[in-house]
Amino acid sequence: MFNSKTILITGGTGSFGKQFVKTILSRYQPQKVIVYSRDELKQYEMAQEFNAPVMRYFIGDVRDRDRLSMAMRNVDYVVHAAALKHIPAAEYNPMECIKTNIHGANNVIDVAIEQEVEKVIALSTDKAVNPINLYGATKLAADKLFVAANNIVGTMKTRFAVVRYGNVVGSRGSVVPFFQKLISEKSPEIPITDPRMTRFWLTLQGGVDLVLKGFERMQGGEIFVPKIPSMKITDLAEAVAPGVPIKIVGIRPGEKLHEVMCPGESSHLTLEFADHYVIKPTIEYAQAVDYSCNLLGEKGVPVPDEFEYSSHKNIDWLKGFQLLDMLKQ
């Protein structure tokens, strides 16, 4: 569905953006791929690697509605990956986080409708579920904006959906590169916040594939959540740094013991598919949508009452050798 189409990705110089662009260029023949971000150095470096004739690099901030409108002209599909994600930085600079993650998201919505973009998928995070820090709260607000946007498009063709997933193995900001750095520096111990801690994990390619499949599945208003494995933080440390002693340092401010991607409070809205869940909108649209059957014909069924998809209640657990295989990928 991406052949001869124009795709724009905000925050496109990040780990996800690079893998997304690499995948699009290898699998499809797009008309244009537009990377929209505000860091000129990262764009310059990315352009050395991805310099196909279809590539376009736009310096711009999602806070800048006019610049975003110019970049989104004649665009068919948008992936919204731009966000301020550093939790402590968000706590120290709350309005900056709000301006990018909430106001920026609203700009993407307004401009996509204005420019008659066909489909938009926004990247979310487990931290948007029952948030305990500002970053999570802003991403929850952004999720709500994208879901509700389907109610204001009227007869226009633009549709919005959200993809939510957990930690990406090896991405910037992940604990795995941090542990690897400590090992390379001959650190005598590995810091662990809490030995009970669990996390969801998927590969960067898995995240990209989920978004690409989301474009094919979406009708508008869905929050897509993949079925992915969990891992205990102690098992992760042992896999990355076998034999190295661990030191318990305590949970940091704004950090959770376990991750939740489908909250129990939304179980009445949650559908289970073969390899993912869909959380339906809390609001009713003017035109009714049957989310139990997506555009690929895949069927979903309601989950049990109070069902919660959390990292410590998961039935799929990642073993150390599997994590190392994911890292190699």
GUTI-77118 format. One record per residue (C-alpha): residue in three letters; z negated, y, x; residue number from 1. Coordinates in steps of 0.25 Angstrom, whole numbers, plus 5000, padded with zeros to 4 digits. Layout:
# GUTI-77118
code = ALA&c3 = Z&c2 = Y&c1 = X&pos = NUM
...
//
This chain:
# GUTI-77118
code = MET&c3 = 5000&c2 = 5000&c1 = 5000&pos = 1
code = PHE&c3 = 4999&c2 = 5009&c1 = 5012&pos = 2
code = ASN&c3 = 5014&c2 = 5008&c1 = 5016&pos = 3
code = SER&c3 = 5021&c2 = 5021&c1 = 5015&pos = 4
code = LYS&c3 = 5008&c2 = 5028&c1 = 5011&pos = 5
code = THR&c3 = 5000&c2 = 5039&c1 = 5017&pos = 6
code = ILE&c3 = 4985&c2 = 5036&c1 = 5020&pos = 7
code = LEU&c3 = 4975&c2 = 5047&c1 = 5025&pos = 8
code = ILE&c3 = 4961&c2 = 5043&c1 = 5030&pos = 9
code = THR&c3 = 4950&c2 = 5053&c1 = 5032&pos = 10
code = GLY&c3 = 4941&c2 = 5051&c1 = 5044&pos = 11
code = GLY&c3 = 4953&c2 = 5043&c1 = 5049&pos = 12
code = THR&c3 = 4949&c2 = 5043&c1 = 5064&pos = 13
code = GLY&c3 = 4936&c2 = 5035&c1 = 5062&pos = 14
code = SER&c3 = 4935&c2 = 5020&c1 = 5064&pos = 15
code = PHE&c3 = 4939&c2 = 5017&c1 = 5050&pos = 16
code = GLY&c3 = 4951&c2 = 5027&c1 = 5051&pos = 17
code = LYS&c3 = 4957&c2 = 5021&c1 = 5063&pos = 18
code = GLN&c3 = 4956&c2 = 5006&c1 = 5058&pos = 19
code = PHE&c3 = 4962&c2 = 5011&c1 = 5045&pos = 20
code = VAL&c3 = 4974&c2 = 5018&c1 = 5052&pos = 21
code = LYS&c3 = 4976&c2 = 5006&c1 = 5061&pos = 22
code = THR&c3 = 4976&c2 = 4997&c1 = 5049&pos = 23
code = ILE&c3 = 4986&c2 = 5006&c1 = 5040&pos = 24
code = LEU&c3 = 4996&c2 = 5007&c1 = 5052&pos = 25
code = SER&c3 = 4996&c2 = 4992&c1 = 5055&pos = 26
code = ARG&c3 = 4997&c2 = 4987&c1 = 5041&pos = 27
code = TYR&c3 = 5005&c2 = 4997&c1 = 5033&pos = 28
code = GLN&c3 = 5016&c2 = 5008&c1 = 5035&pos = 29
code = PRO&c3 = 5010&c2 = 5020&c1 = 5030&pos = 30
code = GLN&c3 = 5017&c2 = 5033&c1 = 5028&pos = 31
code = LYS&c3 = 5006&c2 = 5041&c1 = 5035&pos = 32
code = VAL&c3 = 4991&c2 = 5039&c1 = 5039&pos = 33
code = ILE&c3 = 4983&c2 = 5051&c1 = 5040&pos = 34
code = VAL&c3 = 4970&c2 = 5052&c1 = 5048&pos = 35
code = TYR&c3 = 4962&c2 = 5064&c1 = 5043&pos = 36
code = SER&c3 = 4950&c2 = 5067&c1 = 5051&pos = 37
code = ARG&c3 = 4943&c2 = 5079&c1 = 5058&pos = 38
code = ASP&c3 = 4942&c2 = 5074&c1 = 5072&pos = 39
code = GLU&c3 = 4954&c2 = 5078&c1 = 5081&pos = 40
code = LEU&c3 = 4950&c2 = 5069&c1 = 5093&pos = 41
code = LYS&c3 = 4948&c2 = 5057&c1 = 5085&pos = 42
code = GLN&c3 = 4962&c2 = 5059&c1 = 5078&pos = 43
code = TYR&c3 = 4968&c2 = 5062&c1 = 5092&pos = 44
code = GLU&c3 = 4963&c2 = 5048&c1 = 5097&pos = 45
code = MET&c3 = 4967&c2 = 5041&c1 = 5084&pos = 46
code = ALA&c3 = 4981&c2 = 5047&c1 = 5085&pos = 47
code = GLN&c3 = 4982&c2 = 5040&c1 = 5099&pos = 48
code = GLU&c3 = 4980&c2 = 5027&c1 = 5092&pos = 49
code = PHE&c3 = 4986&c2 = 5029&c1 = 5079&pos = 50
code = ASN&c3 = 4999&c2 = 5037&c1 = 5081&pos = 51
code = ALA&c3 = 5009&c2 = 5030&c1 = 5071&pos = 52
code = PRO&c3 = 5019&c2 = 5040&c1 = 5065&pos = 53
code = VAL&c3 = 5012&c2 = 5038&c1 = 5052&pos = 54
code = MET&c3 = 4999&c2 = 5044&c1 = 5057&pos = 55
code = ARG&c3 = 4994&c2 = 5058&c1 = 5054&pos = 56
code = TYR&c3 = 4981&c2 = 5064&c1 = 5059&pos = 57
code = PHE&c3 = 4975&c2 = 5076&c1 = 5051&pos = 58
code = ILE&c3 = 4963&c2 = 5083&c1 = 5056&pos = 59
code = GLY&c3 = 4954&c2 = 5087&c1 = 5044&pos = 60
code = ASP&c3 = 4941&c2 = 5085&c1 = 5038&pos = 61
code = VAL&c3 = 4938&c2 = 5079&c1 = 5024&pos = 62
code = ARG&c3 = 4930&c2 = 5092&c1 = 5021&pos = 63
code = ASP&c3 = 4943&c2 = 5100&c1 = 5022&pos = 64
code = ARG&c3 = 4950&c2 = 5098&c1 = 5009&pos = 65
code = ASP&c3 = 4962&c2 = 5106&c1 = 5012&pos = 66
code = ARG&c3 = 4965&c2 = 5099&c1 = 5025&pos = 67
code = LEU&c3 = 4962&c2 = 5085&c1 = 5018&pos = 68
code = SER&c3 = 4972&c2 = 5090&c1 = 5007&pos = 69
code = MET&c3 = 4983&c2 = 5092&c1 = 5017&pos = 70
code = ALA&c3 = 4981&c2 = 5079&c1 = 5024&pos = 71
code = MET&c3 = 4981&c2 = 5071&c1 = 5011&pos = 72
code = ARG&c3 = 4994&c2 = 5076&c1 = 5006&pos = 73
code = ASN&c3 = 5003&c2 = 5064&c1 = 5002&pos = 74
code = VAL&c3 = 4993&c2 = 5054&c1 = 5006&pos = 75
code = ASP&c3 = 4992&c2 = 5041&c1 = 4998&pos = 76
code = TYR&c3 = 4979&c2 = 5035&c1 = 5002&pos = 77
code = VAL&c3 = 4966&c2 = 5041&c1 = 5008&pos = 78
code = VAL&c3 = 4955&c2 = 5034&c1 = 5015&pos = 79
code = HIS&c3 = 4943&c2 = 5043&c1 = 5016&pos = 80
code = ALA&c3 = 4935&c2 = 5039&c1 = 5029&pos = 81
code = ALA&c3 = 4930&c2 = 5052&c1 = 5033&pos = 82
code = ALA&c3 = 4915&c2 = 5054&c1 = 5033&pos = 83
code = LEU&c3 = 4903&c2 = 5058&c1 = 5041&pos = 84
code = LYS&c3 = 4896&c2 = 5045&c1 = 5043&pos = 85
code = HIS&c3 = 4885&c2 = 5047&c1 = 5053&pos = 86
code = ILE&c3 = 4872&c2 = 5046&c1 = 5045&pos = 87
code = PRO&c3 = 4862&c2 = 5054&c1 = 5054&pos = 88
code = ALA&c3 = 4873&c2 = 5065&c1 = 5056&pos = 89
code = ALA&c3 = 4874&c2 = 5066&c1 = 5041&pos = 90
code = GLU&c3 = 4859&c2 = 5067&c1 = 5039&pos = 91
code = TYR&c3 = 4859&c2 = 5079&c1 = 5049&pos = 92
code = ASN&c3 = 4872&c2 = 5085&c1 = 5044&pos = 93
code = PRO&c3 = 4872&c2 = 5082&c1 = 5029&pos = 94
code = MET&c3 = 4881&c2 = 5093&c1 = 5024&pos = 95
code = GLU&c3 = 4892&c2 = 5088&c1 = 5034&pos = 96
code = CYS&c3 = 4891&c2 = 5074&c1 = 5029&pos = 97
code = ILE&c3 = 4892&c2 = 5079&c1 = 5015&pos = 98
code = LYS&c3 = 4904&c2 = 5088&c1 = 5018&pos = 99
code = THR&c3 = 4912&c2 = 5076&c1 = 5024&pos = 100
code = ASN&c3 = 4907&c2 = 5064&c1 = 5016&pos = 101
code = ILE&c3 = 4906&c2 = 5071&c1 = 5002&pos = 102
code = HIS&c3 = 4914&c2 = 5084&c1 = 5002&pos = 103
code = GLY&c3 = 4925&c2 = 5077&c1 = 5011&pos = 104
code = ALA&c3 = 4926&c2 = 5065&c1 = 5001&pos = 105
code = ASN&c3 = 4928&c2 = 5075&c1 = 4990&pos = 106
code = ASN&c3 = 4939&c2 = 5082&c1 = 4997&pos = 107
code = VAL&c3 = 4946&c2 = 5069&c1 = 5000&pos = 108
code = ILE&c3 = 4945&c2 = 5066&c1 = 4985&pos = 109
code = ASP&c3 = 4950&c2 = 5079&c1 = 4980&pos = 110
code = VAL&c3 = 4962&c2 = 5079&c1 = 4990&pos = 111
code = ALA&c3 = 4966&c2 = 5065&c1 = 4987&pos = 112
code = ILE&c3 = 4967&c2 = 5069&c1 = 4972&pos = 113
code = GLU&c3 = 4974&c2 = 5082&c1 = 4976&pos = 114
code = GLN&c3 = 4984&c2 = 5075&c1 = 4985&pos = 115
code = GLU&c3 = 4986&c2 = 5063&c1 = 4975&pos = 116
code = VAL&c3 = 4982&c2 = 5052&c1 = 4985&pos = 117
code = GLU&c3 = 4983&c2 = 5039&c1 = 4979&pos = 118
code = LYS&c3 = 4970&c2 = 5032&c1 = 4984&pos = 119
code = VAL&c3 = 4958&c2 = 5036&c1 = 4992&pos = 120
code = ILE&c3 = 4948&c2 = 5027&c1 = 4998&pos = 121
code = ALA&c3 = 4935&c2 = 5032&c1 = 5004&pos = 122
code = LEU&c3 = 4926&c2 = 5025&c1 = 5014&pos = 123
code = SER&c3 = 4912&c2 = 5023&c1 = 5010&pos = 124
code = THR&c3 = 4899&c2 = 5017&c1 = 5016&pos = 125
code = ASP&c3 = 4888&c2 = 5008&c1 = 5013&pos = 126
code = LYS&c3 = 4879&c2 = 5020&c1 = 5015&pos = 127
code = ALA&c3 = 4884&c2 = 5026&c1 = 5002&pos = 128
code = VAL&c3 = 4876&c2 = 5016&c1 = 4995&pos = 129
code = ASN&c3 = 4862&c2 = 5020&c1 = 4991&pos = 130
code = PRO&c3 = 4863&c2 = 5031&c1 = 5003&pos = 131
code = ILE&c3 = 4851&c2 = 5034&c1 = 5011&pos = 132
code = ASN&c3 = 4858&c2 = 5044&c1 = 5020&pos = 133
code = LEU&c3 = 4867&c2 = 5056&c1 = 5018&pos = 134
code = TYR&c3 = 4879&c2 = 5049&c1 = 5024&pos = 135
code = GLY&c3 = 4878&c2 = 5038&c1 = 5013&pos = 136
code = ALA&c3 = 4875&c2 = 5048&c1 = 5002&pos = 137
code = THR&c3 = 4888&c2 = 5056&c1 = 5006&pos = 138
code = LYS&c3 = 4896&c2 = 5043&c1 = 5006&pos = 139
code = LEU&c3 = 4890&c2 = 5039&c1 = 4992&pos = 140
code = ALA&c3 = 4894&c2 = 5053&c1 = 4987&pos = 141
code = ALA&c3 = 4908&c2 = 5051&c1 = 4993&pos = 142
code = ASP&c3 = 4910&c2 = 5038&c1 = 4986&pos = 143
code = LYS&c3 = 4906&c2 = 5044&c1 = 4973&pos = 144
code = LEU&c3 = 4916&c2 = 5055&c1 = 4975&pos = 145
code = PHE&c3 = 4928&c2 = 5045&c1 = 4978&pos = 146
code = VAL&c3 = 4924&c2 = 5036&c1 = 4966&pos = 147
code = ALA&c3 = 4923&c2 = 5048&c1 = 4956&pos = 148
code = ALA&c3 = 4936&c2 = 5054&c1 = 4961&pos = 149
code = ASN&c3 = 4944&c2 = 5043&c1 = 4953&pos = 150
code = ASN&c3 = 4938&c2 = 5050&c1 = 4941&pos = 151
code = ILE&c3 = 4945&c2 = 5064&c1 = 4944&pos = 152
code = VAL&c3 = 4959&c2 = 5060&c1 = 4948&pos = 153
code = GLY&c3 = 4963&c2 = 5059&c1 = 4934&pos = 154
code = THR&c3 = 4978&c2 = 5054&c1 = 4933&pos = 155
code = MET&c3 = 4980&c2 = 5056&c1 = 4947&pos = 156
code = LYS&c3 = 4982&c2 = 5044&c1 = 4956&pos = 157
code = THR&c3 = 4972&c2 = 5046&c1 = 4967&pos = 158
code = ARG&c3 = 4961&c2 = 5035&c1 = 4967&pos = 159
code = PHE&c3 = 4948&c2 = 5034&c1 = 4976&pos = 160
code = ALA&c3 = 4940&c2 = 5022&c1 = 4980&pos = 161
code = VAL&c3 = 4929&c2 = 5020&c1 = 4991&pos = 162
code = VAL&c3 = 4927&c2 = 5009&c1 = 5001&pos = 163
code = ARG&c3 = 4913&c2 = 5006&c1 = 5006&pos = 164
code = TYR&c3 = 4909&c2 = 4997&c1 = 5017&pos = 165
code = GLY&c3 = 4898&c2 = 4995&c1 = 5028&pos = 166
code = ASN&c3 = 4898&c2 = 4995&c1 = 5043&pos = 167
code = VAL&c3 = 4911&c2 = 4994&c1 = 5051&pos = 168
code = VAL&c3 = 4910&c2 = 4985&c1 = 5063&pos = 169
code = GLY&c3 = 4913&c2 = 4993&c1 = 5076&pos = 170
code = SER&c3 = 4915&c2 = 5007&c1 = 5069&pos = 171
code = ARG&c3 = 4910&c2 = 5020&c1 = 5074&pos = 172
code = GLY&c3 = 4896&c2 = 5021&c1 = 5070&pos = 173
code = SER&c3 = 4894&c2 = 5006&c1 = 5068&pos = 174
code = VAL&c3 = 4881&c2 = 5000&c1 = 5074&pos = 175
code = VAL&c3 = 4890&c2 = 4990&c1 = 5081&pos = 176
code = PRO&c3 = 4896&c2 = 4999&c1 = 5092&pos = 177
code = PHE&c3 = 4882&c2 = 5005&c1 = 5094&pos = 178
code = PHE&c3 = 4877&c2 = 4992&c1 = 5097&pos = 179
code = GLN&c3 = 4889&c2 = 4989&c1 = 5106&pos = 180
code = LYS&c3 = 4886&c2 = 5002&c1 = 5113&pos = 181
code = LEU&c3 = 4872&c2 = 4998&c1 = 5116&pos = 182
code = ILE&c3 = 4876&c2 = 4985&c1 = 5122&pos = 183
code = SER&c3 = 4886&c2 = 4991&c1 = 5131&pos = 184
code = GLU&c3 = 4875&c2 = 5001&c1 = 5136&pos = 185
code = LYS&c3 = 4866&c2 = 4989&c1 = 5139&pos = 186
code = SER&c3 = 4856&c2 = 4993&c1 = 5128&pos = 187
code = PRO&c3 = 4844&c2 = 4983&c1 = 5129&pos = 188
code = GLU&c3 = 4842&c2 = 4983&c1 = 5114&pos = 189
code = ILE&c3 = 4850&c2 = 4985&c1 = 5101&pos = 190
code = PRO&c3 = 4843&c2 = 4995&c1 = 5091&pos = 191
code = ILE&c3 = 4842&c2 = 4989&c1 = 5077&pos = 192
code = THR&c3 = 4837&c2 = 4997&c1 = 5065&pos = 193
code = ASP&c3 = 4832&c2 = 4986&c1 = 5057&pos = 194
code = PRO&c3 = 4834&c2 = 4971&c1 = 5059&pos = 195
code = ARG&c3 = 4836&c2 = 4969&c1 = 5044&pos = 196
code = MET&c3 = 4848&c2 = 4979&c1 = 5043&pos = 197
code = THR&c3 = 4861&c2 = 4973&c1 = 5038&pos = 198
code = ARG&c3 = 4875&c2 = 4980&c1 = 5037&pos = 199
code = PHE&c3 = 4888&c2 = 4977&c1 = 5031&pos = 200
code = TRP&c3 = 4900&c2 = 4976&c1 = 5042&pos = 201
code = LEU&c3 = 4915&c2 = 4976&c1 = 5041&pos = 202
code = THR&c3 = 4926&c2 = 4978&c1 = 5051&pos = 203
code = LEU&c3 = 4933&c2 = 4991&c1 = 5052&pos = 204
code = GLN&c3 = 4946&c2 = 4984&c1 = 5048&pos = 205
code = GLY&c3 = 4938&c2 = 4978&c1 = 5036&pos = 206
code = GLY&c3 = 4935&c2 = 4992&c1 = 5032&pos = 207
code = VAL&c3 = 4949&c2 = 4997&c1 = 5033&pos = 208
code = ASP&c3 = 4954&c2 = 4985&c1 = 5025&pos = 209
code = LEU&c3 = 4944&c2 = 4987&c1 = 5014&pos = 210
code = VAL&c3 = 4950&c2 = 5002&c1 = 5012&pos = 211
code = LEU&c3 = 4964&c2 = 4997&c1 = 5013&pos = 212
code = LYS&c3 = 4961&c2 = 4986&c1 = 5002&pos = 213
code = GLY&c3 = 4954&c2 = 4997&c1 = 4994&pos = 214
code = PHE&c3 = 4966&c2 = 5005&c1 = 4993&pos = 215
code = GLU&c3 = 4973&c2 = 4993&c1 = 4987&pos = 216
code = ARG&c3 = 4961&c2 = 4989&c1 = 4978&pos = 217
code = MET&c3 = 4956&c2 = 5003&c1 = 4973&pos = 218
code = GLN&c3 = 4958&c2 = 5008&c1 = 4959&pos = 219
code = GLY&c3 = 4949&c2 = 5020&c1 = 4961&pos = 220
code = GLY&c3 = 4934&c2 = 5021&c1 = 4961&pos = 221
code = GLU&c3 = 4930&c2 = 5009&c1 = 4968&pos = 222
code = ILE&c3 = 4920&c2 = 5007&c1 = 4980&pos = 223
code = PHE&c3 = 4925&c2 = 4995&c1 = 4988&pos = 224
code = VAL&c3 = 4915&c2 = 4988&c1 = 4996&pos = 225
code = PRO&c3 = 4919&c2 = 4976&c1 = 5005&pos = 226
code = LYS&c3 = 4912&c2 = 4963&c1 = 5006&pos = 227
code = ILE&c3 = 4908&c2 = 4963&c1 = 5021&pos = 228
code = PRO&c3 = 4897&c2 = 4956&c1 = 5029&pos = 229
code = SER&c3 = 4883&c2 = 4960&c1 = 5033&pos = 230
code = MET&c3 = 4876&c2 = 4959&c1 = 5046&pos = 231
code = LYS&c3 = 4862&c2 = 4961&c1 = 5050&pos = 232
code = ILE&c3 = 4860&c2 = 4972&c1 = 5061&pos = 233
code = THR&c3 = 4852&c2 = 4962&c1 = 5070&pos = 234
code = ASP&c3 = 4864&c2 = 4952&c1 = 5069&pos = 235
code = LEU&c3 = 4874&c2 = 4963&c1 = 5072&pos = 236
code = ALA&c3 = 4866&c2 = 4967&c1 = 5084&pos = 237
code = GLU&c3 = 4865&c2 = 4953&c1 = 5089&pos = 238
code = ALA&c3 = 4880&c2 = 4951&c1 = 5088&pos = 239
code = VAL&c3 = 4883&c2 = 4964&c1 = 5095&pos = 240
code = ALA&c3 = 4872&c2 = 4963&c1 = 5105&pos = 241
code = PRO&c3 = 4868&c2 = 4949&c1 = 5107&pos = 242
code = GLY&c3 = 4855&c2 = 4947&c1 = 5113&pos = 243
code = VAL&c3 = 4851&c2 = 4962&c1 = 5114&pos = 244
code = PRO&c3 = 4837&c2 = 4965&c1 = 5108&pos = 245
code = ILE&c3 = 4837&c2 = 4973&c1 = 5096&pos = 246
code = LYS&c3 = 4827&c2 = 4985&c1 = 5094&pos = 247
code = ILE&c3 = 4823&c2 = 4989&c1 = 5079&pos = 248
code = VAL&c3 = 4824&c2 = 5004&c1 = 5078&pos = 249
code = GLY&c3 = 4823&c2 = 5006&c1 = 5063&pos = 250
code = ILE&c3 = 4832&c2 = 5011&c1 = 5052&pos = 251
code = ARG&c3 = 4838&c2 = 5024&c1 = 5055&pos = 252
code = PRO&c3 = 4837&c2 = 5035&c1 = 5044&pos = 253
code = GLY&c3 = 4848&c2 = 5034&c1 = 5034&pos = 254
code = GLU&c3 = 4850&c2 = 5019&c1 = 5037&pos = 255
code = LYS&c3 = 4849&c2 = 5007&c1 = 5028&pos = 256
code = LEU&c3 = 4844&c2 = 4993&c1 = 5030&pos = 257
code = HIS&c3 = 4856&c2 = 4987&c1 = 5023&pos = 258
code = GLU&c3 = 4869&c2 = 4992&c1 = 5018&pos = 259
code = VAL&c3 = 4873&c2 = 4992&c1 = 5003&pos = 260
code = MET&c3 = 4888&c2 = 4993&c1 = 4999&pos = 261
code = CYS&c3 = 4887&c2 = 4990&c1 = 4984&pos = 262
code = PRO&c3 = 4873&c2 = 4995&c1 = 4978&pos = 263
code = GLY&c3 = 4866&c2 = 4987&c1 = 4967&pos = 264
code = GLU&c3 = 4866&c2 = 4999&c1 = 4959&pos = 265
code = SER&c3 = 4881&c2 = 4998&c1 = 4958&pos = 266
code = SER&c3 = 4882&c2 = 4983&c1 = 4955&pos = 267
code = HIS&c3 = 4887&c2 = 4986&c1 = 4941&pos = 268
code = LEU&c3 = 4899&c2 = 4993&c1 = 4947&pos = 269
code = THR&c3 = 4902&c2 = 4983&c1 = 4958&pos = 270
code = LEU&c3 = 4913&c2 = 4973&c1 = 4958&pos = 271
code = GLU&c3 = 4914&c2 = 4961&c1 = 4968&pos = 272
code = PHE&c3 = 4928&c2 = 4957&c1 = 4973&pos = 273
code = ALA&c3 = 4931&c2 = 4946&c1 = 4983&pos = 274
code = ASP&c3 = 4929&c2 = 4955&c1 = 4996&pos = 275
code = HIS&c3 = 4923&c2 = 4968&c1 = 4991&pos = 276
code = TYR&c3 = 4915&c2 = 4975&c1 = 4980&pos = 277
code = VAL&c3 = 4920&c2 = 4987&c1 = 4971&pos = 278
code = ILE&c3 = 4910&c2 = 4997&c1 = 4966&pos = 279
code = LYS&c3 = 4916&c2 = 5003&c1 = 4953&pos = 280
code = PRO&c3 = 4914&c2 = 5018&c1 = 4950&pos = 281
code = THR&c3 = 4901&c2 = 5022&c1 = 4943&pos = 282
code = ILE&c3 = 4910&c2 = 5032&c1 = 4934&pos = 283
code = GLU&c3 = 4921&c2 = 5028&c1 = 4924&pos = 284
code = TYR&c3 = 4935&c2 = 5033&c1 = 4927&pos = 285
code = ALA&c3 = 4944&c2 = 5039&c1 = 4916&pos = 286
code = GLN&c3 = 4953&c2 = 5027&c1 = 4918&pos = 287
code = ALA&c3 = 4945&c2 = 5014&c1 = 4918&pos = 288
code = VAL&c3 = 4947&c2 = 5005&c1 = 4931&pos = 289
code = ASP&c3 = 4945&c2 = 4990&c1 = 4932&pos = 290
code = TYR&c3 = 4938&c2 = 4988&c1 = 4945&pos = 291
code = SER&c3 = 4937&c2 = 4973&c1 = 4944&pos = 292
code = CYS&c3 = 4951&c2 = 4972&c1 = 4948&pos = 293
code = ASN&c3 = 4957&c2 = 4980&c1 = 4959&pos = 294
code = LEU&c3 = 4971&c2 = 4984&c1 = 4962&pos = 295
code = LEU&c3 = 4973&c2 = 4971&c1 = 4970&pos = 296
code = GLY&c3 = 4969&c2 = 4963&c1 = 4958&pos = 297
code = GLU&c3 = 4956&c2 = 4959&c1 = 4965&pos = 298
code = LYS&c3 = 4945&c2 = 4955&c1 = 4955&pos = 299
code = GLY&c3 = 4931&c2 = 4960&c1 = 4956&pos = 300
code = VAL&c3 = 4918&c2 = 4956&c1 = 4948&pos = 301
code = PRO&c3 = 4905&c2 = 4963&c1 = 4945&pos = 302
code = VAL&c3 = 4894&c2 = 4960&c1 = 4954&pos = 303
code = PRO&c3 = 4880&c2 = 4956&c1 = 4949&pos = 304
code = ASP&c3 = 4870&c2 = 4967&c1 = 4944&pos = 305
code = GLU&c3 = 4863&c2 = 4973&c1 = 4956&pos = 306
code = PHE&c3 = 4872&c2 = 4967&c1 = 4966&pos = 307
code = GLU&c3 = 4871&c2 = 4975&c1 = 4979&pos = 308
code = TYR&c3 = 4880&c2 = 4973&c1 = 4991&pos = 309
code = SER&c3 = 4871&c2 = 4975&c1 = 5003&pos = 310
code = SER&c3 = 4872&c2 = 4971&c1 = 5018&pos = 311
code = HIS&c3 = 4859&c2 = 4963&c1 = 5017&pos = 312
code = LYS&c3 = 4863&c2 = 4956&c1 = 5004&pos = 313
code = ASN&c3 = 4877&c2 = 4952&c1 = 5009&pos = 314
code = ILE&c3 = 4881&c2 = 4938&c1 = 5009&pos = 315
code = ASP&c3 = 4891&c2 = 4940&c1 = 5020&pos = 316
code = TRP&c3 = 4884&c2 = 4941&c1 = 5034&pos = 317
code = LEU&c3 = 4891&c2 = 4944&c1 = 5047&pos = 318
code = LYS&c3 = 4888&c2 = 4936&c1 = 5059&pos = 319
code = GLY&c3 = 4888&c2 = 4941&c1 = 5073&pos = 320
code = PHE&c3 = 4901&c2 = 4935&c1 = 5078&pos = 321
code = GLN&c3 = 4907&c2 = 4940&c1 = 5065&pos = 322
code = LEU&c3 = 4903&c2 = 4954&c1 = 5069&pos = 323
code = LEU&c3 = 4908&c2 = 4953&c1 = 5083&pos = 324
code = ASP&c3 = 4922&c2 = 4948&c1 = 5077&pos = 325
code = MET&c3 = 4922&c2 = 4960&c1 = 5068&pos = 326
code = LEU&c3 = 4919&c2 = 4969&c1 = 5081&pos = 327
code = LYS&c3 = 4931&c2 = 4963&c1 = 5088&pos = 328
code = GLN&c3 = 4940&c2 = 4966&c1 = 5076&pos = 329
//
